[in-house]
Amino acid sequence: VKPLWPVSNHRTWVNGISESDLENVQFTLKHAQTFMAALCSDQTVVVGHAVHNDLLALRMVHHCNADTAMLFTHIEETDGTPSLKNLAHGVLGREMPDVHDSVNDARVALLCAQHYVAKNGKVDPVEK
């Protein structure tokens, strides 16, 4: 999504997006909002990890969510939420890449949610 204002730090080491990646981007927040509104009805289940952050970034209210941050717990911290990295390792037995990849994050969150459903919500706490 094209930033609304100049970016002072692209944090490429975190998200893999560089200044050159955004040079010719024309897809705006309004485009993203319109796209999501077209995709989602009030019965669409939005699946993600800490999905409230994504909805906030989109300035979107949606009440039918499966949030893997809320479906699983830590072994040591029962009041905290496990990271997606911890879920990938503990639930799926796979490692997450060092650089953030939103498509991979979405796939991992979906697989974790499917695991939760397959186990009827009876899942083990996840290690850090």
Secondary structure, DSSP 4 states (H G I P E B T S, - for coil): ---SS--S---HHHH---GGGGTT----HHHHHHHHHHH--TTPPEEESSHHHHHHHHT-----EEEHHHH--BSS-TTS---HHHHHHHHH--PPPSS--HHHHHHHHHHHHHHHHHTTT--PPBP-
